[in-house]
Amino acid sequence: MSFGIVDLECKDHGYTKSLRPEGYHMQQYAGKLTTTHRIVYAEANGLDVHTMAGVVMHTCDNPRCIEPTHLILGTRADNNKDRANKGRSAKSVPSRQRLSAEDVTVIKARWVKGTAPKPNPNGTLALAREYGVDPAVITKVIKGTYLCRSA
């Protein structure tokens, strides 16, 4: 599912503080912290922001936008597919990948299955901690399914 820009121009939320790294503004609403664009969508559509199912997506791809006509409700899967189709997922954005080709080569050479003395300095958990990644990433490296970034 891919969404194009709609006719109206984006309406910037105008905030410079309380921004998530992606540019989404967070604020208290009915006692809970939530994103401003979610609040705007709920109010524009007569929904309860805290019981509304799904995620609010921007058709304009501007996280600062709070123009109600640019906001649609979707599932997490819709959002992930849209992000991947637009080349913003970790698989397609090298800056979001944590391991270089050299790191992968070193990990494969060092990794020892959990038969070594505990704690295993070359086991999955230790390597994950050393490289600052989830243990599942190390498992992908060992299985050969990890797509690494260019060195």
N, C-alpha and C positions, 0 to 999 in steps of 0.2 A: 504494500500500500504506500503510495507516494503522493504527497500533497503539494500543490503549487501555491504560489502567492495569490491572494485574493485581491480584489480591486482597491479596497481602502488601504491607506498608508498605516504603518505600524504606529501604535500609541505607546510611547516609552513610559515605563513605570516611574522614571525620574529619581529613583533611589540610588545612592552611592554607598550606603552602609547596609549591613545585614544581607549581603549578596553571597550566594553560593559561588564556588569557583566557576561554574558554567554561566553565571550571570543572572540566575533566578533570584528574585527578592523573596525573603522569608519574613513573615510577620505573625503576630499573635492574632488569632481569630477564635472567638468563643472559647478562650482559655487554652487553645492549642496552637503550636507553631505550624504554619503551612505556607505554601508558596502563594504569592499574590495572584498569579495568573489562574490558579485553581479557585481562589476566592471569587475572582471576577467571573469566571465561567459559571460557577455555581449560582451566584447572584443573578446573572443574566438569564439563566435558564430555570430559575425557581427551584433549585436543588439545595440540599443540605451538604455543605462542603465536607463535613466529616463522615457522612454515610454514603456519599457518592462513590460508586464503584468505578474502578478504572483510573487511567491517567489522563491528564489534560495535555494535549499536544498542540504545538504551534504550527499552523499551516505555512507561516512565513519564515519559520526556522530562526526566529529572533527571540532568545530567552527573555529579553527585556520588554517584549511587547505584551500589552494588556488590552489590545483591541478585541472585544468579544467575538467579532466575526472571524478573527484569525485563530480562534481556539476551538478545538473539537475534542470530544471524549473518545478514548480508545482503550484498548487493552495494553498491557505491558508488551505482549507479543507484537501488536501493531507498531508500537513505539520503537521496539528493537529492530523490526524489519525496515521501518522507515529510515532509521539511523543508518543501518547497513547499506540500504539502497543508495543513500546519499554520501556514502564513503566516510562516515564518521565513527565507525565501530573500531575497536582496538585492532582487529585483523587488518583493517585498511588504513589505519592512521599510525605510522611507525612510531611517532612520539609517545603513543600510549602503550607500546610494548616495552616490557621491562628488560628483556634479555637480547644481547647481540648474538651474532653467529659464533663469535669467539666464546662467549659465555656458555652457549649450548655445547660446544666442543669440549670445554673444560668440565662441565657438569657430567657429560657422558663418560669422560675418562675417569673422573673421580668417584662416581656413584657406586656404592656397594650395597647390595641387597641386605636387608635387616639381620644378617647373620653375624655381623661384627659385634664387638663388645658394646654394651649400652652405656652411655648414649653413643650412637654411631656417628662419628664426625663427618662421614661421607654418605650418610643416609638421606632419605627424602626430606625429613623434617629439618635436619641440620643445614642442608643445602638451601632449602627454601628460606630459612632464617637468614643465612649468609647473603643471599641474593635479593632479599626483600620481596619475595613473591609468595603466592599461595602454594602449598604442597602439591596441589593439582597441576600447577605449571611444571614442576619438576617431573611429575609422572608423565606429562605429555612429552617433555624433552626425552625421557628415557624410552618411551614408546615410539618416538620419532614423529609425533603428530603436532608438535609445537611449531608454529610459523614464526620464525624469528625476524627481527628487523635487520636491515643492512648494517654492517659494521662501520 
